[in-house]
Amino acid sequence: MTVSAGGYPPTMDTAQLIQSIRDGDYPAVATAVALPPGHRALTVTAGVVWWRYGAGWDQGEHIEATTTSHEVIMRSWTQVLSWGWHAIDAAQLLEDDLLLCQGRSTTGETSFMLRAEAAQLIFCLWAAHRNPTHPQVPALLEALSSDPSSPISR
């Protein structure tokens, strides 16, 4: 199990996590699963993430995506990956619930696709921090203002 590939929370493998629990080292355990100070959780939603490895995409993994003011955190059965907006260099909504991202991890450049109900929100938060003039932003804002029941307003 890897507990981080995006820099926060600190990297902690399964053995370290179990040892921290046994030792009663709650601060180490808490940093493995908690939000950083100053970050506010906005949504928690189920989703599926696909990672690009070399020339192909993996089979996809069911995750829980937590969107905060500073990042998207993806938790699966095997890992917790924190992607700060600073680490995502490019993003594009392919569908209302499908987001393609390209960025940098601790292991190098990578791409991932995330299918989640909060894809539009994740995209808008990323764009607000990294690319406010992204060509998809005006249409999303227009949809929100004309239809308050739009998925982006949930």
C-alpha positions in Angstrom: 0.0 0.0 0.0 1.2 3.5 -0.9 -0.2 6.3 1.1 0.9 9.2 -1.1 2.2 9.8 -4.6 1.5 13.5 -4.8 3.5 14.8 -1.8 0.8 15.0 0.9 0.1 13.1 3.1 3.6 11.9 3.7 4.5 8.6 2.1 3.7 5.7 4.5 3.7 2.0 3.4 1.4 -0.5 5.0 4.0 -1.8 7.4 4.6 1.7 8.7 0.9 2.5 9.0 0.3 -0.7 11.0 3.3 0.0 13.2 2.1 3.5 13.8 -1.3 2.1 14.9 0.4 -0.5 17.2 2.7 2.2 18.7 -0.3 4.5 19.4 1.4 7.1 17.2 -1.9 8.8 16.3 -0.3 11.9 14.7 1.5 9.7 12.1 -1.7 7.7 11.5 -3.8 10.9 11.3 -1.5 12.5 8.7 -1.9 9.4 6.5 -5.6 9.9 6.2 -6.5 13.4 7.4 -6.7 16.7 5.4 -3.9 19.1 5.7 -4.4 22.2 8.0 -6.3 24.9 6.1 -7.8 22.5 3.6 -11.6 22.2 3.6 -13.4 19.1 2.2 -16.0 20.1 -0.3 -17.2 16.8 -1.6 -16.7 13.1 -1.1 -17.9 10.9 -4.0 -17.4 7.5 -5.4 -15.6 7.2 -8.7 -13.4 5.3 -11.0 -9.8 6.3 -11.9 -7.7 5.1 -14.8 -4.0 5.7 -14.8 -1.8 5.9 -17.9 1.2 3.7 -17.9 3.5 4.0 -20.9 1.4 3.6 -24.0 -1.8 2.3 -22.4 -4.3 2.8 -19.6 -4.8 0.5 -16.6 -8.1 -1.4 -16.0 -9.5 1.2 -13.7 -9.9 1.3 -10.0 -12.9 2.1 -7.8 -12.0 5.0 -5.5 -13.5 7.5 -3.1 -12.6 11.0 -4.3 -12.5 13.8 -1.7 -12.3 17.3 -3.2 -10.8 20.0 -1.1 -10.0 23.7 -1.6 -6.5 22.7 -2.6 -6.6 19.2 -4.1 -8.4 16.0 -5.0 -7.6 13.0 -2.8 -8.3 9.6 -4.3 -8.6 6.7 -1.9 -8.7 3.1 -3.0 -8.3 -0.3 -1.2 -4.5 -0.1 -2.0 -3.5 3.6 -1.9 -4.3 7.2 -1.0 -3.2 9.7 -3.7 -3.3 13.4 -3.1 -3.2 15.6 -6.2 -2.7 19.2 -5.4 -3.8 21.7 -8.0 -0.2 22.7 -8.4 0.7 19.2 -9.6 -2.0 19.0 -12.3 -0.7 20.8 -15.4 -3.6 20.3 -17.7 -7.2 19.2 -17.4 -10.2 18.7 -19.7 -13.8 17.6 -19.1 -14.4 14.8 -21.6 -18.0 14.3 -20.4 -20.0 15.8 -17.5 -18.7 13.2 -15.2 -15.3 12.3 -16.8 -12.2 14.4 -16.3 -8.8 13.9 -18.0 -5.8 15.2 -16.1 -2.1 15.4 -16.9 0.4 16.2 -14.2 3.5 15.4 -12.2 3.7 12.9 -9.4 6.7 11.9 -7.2 7.4 9.2 -9.8 7.3 11.5 -12.8 4.8 12.7 -15.4 1.5 10.9 -15.5 -2.1 11.1 -16.7 -5.3 9.9 -15.2 -9.0 9.9 -16.0 -11.5 10.3 -13.2 -15.2 9.4 -13.6 -17.1 10.9 -10.7 -20.2 12.9 -10.0 -18.0 15.7 -8.8 -15.9 15.9 -12.0 -17.2 19.3 -13.0 -16.5 20.7 -9.5 -13.0 19.2 -9.5 -12.3 20.7 -12.9 -13.6 24.2 -11.9 -11.5 24.2 -8.7 -8.4 23.2 -10.7 -9.1 25.8 -13.3 -9.6 28.6 -10.7 -6.1 27.8 -9.4 -4.2 26.9 -12.5 -6.0 28.0 -15.7 -8.9 30.5 -15.1 -9.1 31.2 -18.9 -9.5 27.5 -19.8 -11.9 27.4 -22.8 -14.4 25.1 -21.0 -14.8 27.4 -18.0 -17.3 30.0 -19.5 -19.7 27.2 -20.6 -19.7 25.6 -17.2 -20.3 28.9 -15.5 -23.1 29.7 -17.9 -24.7 26.3 -17.3 -24.6 26.9 -13.6 -26.1 30.4 -13.7 -28.9 29.3 -16.1 -29.7 26.1 -14.4 -29.2 25.9 -10.6 -29.9 22.2 -10.7 -26.9 21.6 -12.9 -24.6 18.9 -11.6 -21.9 21.5 -11.0 -24.1 23.2 -8.4 -24.6 20.1 -6.3 
